[in-house]
Amino acid sequence: MKYVIGVVRIFVGVLFIISGFIKLNDPVGFSFKLEEYFSPGVLNMPFFEPHALTISLVVVIFEVLLGVFLILGILRKFTLWSLLLMIVFFTFLTFYSAYFNKVTDCGCFGDAIKLTPWESFSKDVVLLILILLLFYGKEYITPLFRAFINKVLVAISIVGCIGYAYYVLNHLPVIDFRPYEIGKNIEEGMGIPEDAPKPVYEYSWKFKVNGEEQVIVTNGDYPTVDGEFIGVETEEIQKGYEPPVHDFTIEQEGEDFAASLLQETKLVMVIAYDLRKADMEVFSELKKVTDKAMERGYKVIGMSASGPEQTQVLEQEYNLGFEFYFTDQTTLKTIVRSNPGVLVLEKGTIKQKVHYNDLEYLTFE
């Protein structure tokens, strides 16, 4: 039992550290996922939405530290109870999401590993069993090092987590797991391979035959039935291939200009998913950058989910010299974790991507 507990202890601890670190790398992205959970359509806790980023930081740092505590074998009672309460809560959350089909991705491993709701629930059930096993053999969980060394390692972990969080919040995630990372081509990301799996649908056809209602199930073909057709219900029983980049449009007055703009050899995108939440003082400095880009022959566009009444006021107030296009807010949040943020593209390939705090690092050749 001692060796079993030792292996489980290391496995659970490492898993919590990895899961926490991936989310710590992108706390803004995890806060977006929490906002989705807090929304009226899911848990109906909208009063938490303004505090999503703070909650995100606390949760991911605590998750990493619990993994560290478990591996080091310190604060045994506090660590085990914290792990149990956390996994019970997440097991409920993932089951709720899966059963009611509320949130399609739990965000457990950020954008690094995508899990379906039922996969997330299964993962949490396994972790729950392992943590209960740790409770059963808790006497075998002893400190790994002397007290002083353990304290030093905990201090390093805390400082490291806080420092890393501060950096990614004021710049961008160090590791970009999204399909809009530097070097990726947006147009290629929207492509669907010829051999890609196709979605499978099940059709339930309703007929009235001899005065009685009958239901015939097929995978698409209209059934041959001697009766009166009533209706049909369609259900997707197997999802098809979904390209990494989807729901990407650059619209203006209902027309999508994405195809033509992604062919520009010199294109700068100024992205502000919501102007009401953007740091408006940045646009003065941003104008200097975009003016320099236009002087060097770059086409500059703005992309926002805000309405034209807001974007036009912004254009006039700061004399920006470029127009804004409409793009889905979720897509813009995925492209860059900065509001505003800037991308430099060459024929759809992302060459540079910066947080508004790093505008001075942009280069225009």
SULFEN-V235823 format. One record per backbone hydrogen bond with DSSP energy under -0.5 kcal/mol. NH is the residue of the N-H (numbers start at 1). CO is the residue of the C=O. If there is no record, write none. Layout:
nh:NH co:CO
nh:NH co:CO
//
This chain:
nh:5 co:1
nh:6 co:2
nh:7 co:3
nh:8 co:4
nh:9 co:5
nh:10 co:6
nh:11 co:7
nh:12 co:8
nh:13 co:9
nh:14 co:10
nh:15 co:11
nh:16 co:12
nh:17 co:13
nh:18 co:14
nh:19 co:15
nh:20 co:16
nh:21 co:17
nh:22 co:18
nh:23 co:19
nh:24 co:20
nh:25 co:21
nh:26 co:23
nh:27 co:24
nh:30 co:26
nh:31 co:27
nh:32 co:28
nh:33 co:29
nh:34 co:30
nh:35 co:31
nh:36 co:32
nh:37 co:33
nh:38 co:34
nh:39 co:35
nh:42 co:39
nh:43 co:37
nh:44 co:39
nh:45 co:38
nh:48 co:45
nh:49 co:46
nh:51 co:48
nh:52 co:49
nh:55 co:51
nh:56 co:52
nh:57 co:53
nh:58 co:54
nh:59 co:55
nh:60 co:56
nh:61 co:57
nh:62 co:58
nh:63 co:59
nh:64 co:60
nh:65 co:61
nh:66 co:62
nh:67 co:63
nh:68 co:64
nh:69 co:65
nh:70 co:66
nh:71 co:67
nh:72 co:68
nh:73 co:69
nh:74 co:69
nh:79 co:75
nh:80 co:76
nh:81 co:77
nh:82 co:78
nh:83 co:79
nh:84 co:80
nh:85 co:81
nh:86 co:82
nh:87 co:83
nh:88 co:84
nh:89 co:85
nh:90 co:86
nh:91 co:87
nh:92 co:88
nh:93 co:89
nh:94 co:90
nh:95 co:91
nh:96 co:92
nh:97 co:93
nh:98 co:94
nh:99 co:95
nh:100 co:96
nh:102 co:97
nh:109 co:113
nh:110 co:107
nh:112 co:109
nh:113 co:109
nh:115 co:113
nh:120 co:116
nh:121 co:117
nh:122 co:118
nh:123 co:119
nh:124 co:120
nh:125 co:121
nh:126 co:122
nh:127 co:123
nh:128 co:124
nh:129 co:125
nh:130 co:126
nh:131 co:127
nh:132 co:128
nh:133 co:129
nh:134 co:130
nh:135 co:131
nh:136 co:132
nh:137 co:133
nh:138 co:135
nh:140 co:137
nh:141 co:138
nh:142 co:140
nh:144 co:72
nh:150 co:146
nh:151 co:147
nh:152 co:148
nh:153 co:149
nh:154 co:150
nh:155 co:151
nh:156 co:152
nh:157 co:153
nh:158 co:154
nh:159 co:155
nh:160 co:156
nh:161 co:157
nh:162 co:158
nh:163 co:159
nh:164 co:160
nh:165 co:161
nh:166 co:162
nh:167 co:163
nh:168 co:164
nh:169 co:165
nh:170 co:166
nh:171 co:167
nh:176 co:174
nh:177 co:175
nh:181 co:178
nh:183 co:350
nh:184 co:181
nh:186 co:184
nh:186 co:348
nh:189 co:185
nh:190 co:186
nh:190 co:187
nh:191 co:188
nh:196 co:193
nh:200 co:238
nh:202 co:235
nh:203 co:218
nh:204 co:202
nh:204 co:233
nh:205 co:203
nh:205 co:216
nh:206 co:231
nh:207 co:214
nh:208 co:228
nh:209 co:207
nh:209 co:212
nh:210 co:208
nh:212 co:209
nh:214 co:207
nh:216 co:205
nh:218 co:203
nh:225 co:223
nh:227 co:225
nh:228 co:208
nh:229 co:227
nh:230 co:206
nh:231 co:206
nh:233 co:204
nh:235 co:202
nh:237 co:200
nh:237 co:235
nh:238 co:200
nh:241 co:197
nh:243 co:241
nh:245 co:189
nh:246 co:244
nh:249 co:247
nh:251 co:326
nh:252 co:255
nh:255 co:252
nh:257 co:250
nh:257 co:255
nh:261 co:257
nh:262 co:258
nh:263 co:260
nh:264 co:261
nh:267 co:345
nh:268 co:299
nh:269 co:343
nh:270 co:268
nh:270 co:301
nh:271 co:269
nh:271 co:341
nh:272 co:270
nh:272 co:303
nh:277 co:274
nh:278 co:274
nh:279 co:339
nh:280 co:278
nh:282 co:279
nh:283 co:280
nh:284 co:281
nh:285 co:281
nh:286 co:282
nh:287 co:283
nh:288 co:284
nh:289 co:285
nh:290 co:286
nh:291 co:287
nh:292 co:288
nh:293 co:289
nh:294 co:290
nh:295 co:291
nh:296 co:292
nh:297 co:294
nh:298 co:293
nh:299 co:266
nh:300 co:298
nh:301 co:268
nh:302 co:323
nh:303 co:270
nh:304 co:325
nh:305 co:273
nh:310 co:307
nh:311 co:307
nh:312 co:308
nh:313 co:309
nh:314 co:310
nh:315 co:311
nh:316 co:312
nh:317 co:313
nh:318 co:314
nh:319 co:315
nh:320 co:315
nh:325 co:302
nh:326 co:251
nh:327 co:304
nh:332 co:328
nh:333 co:329
nh:334 co:330
nh:335 co:331
nh:336 co:332
nh:338 co:336
nh:340 co:271
nh:341 co:271
nh:342 co:354
nh:343 co:269
nh:344 co:352
nh:345 co:267
nh:346 co:349
nh:347 co:264
nh:349 co:346
nh:350 co:184
nh:351 co:344
nh:351 co:349
nh:352 co:344
nh:354 co:342
nh:356 co:340
nh:358 co:355
nh:359 co:356
nh:361 co:358
nh:362 co:359
nh:365 co:363
//
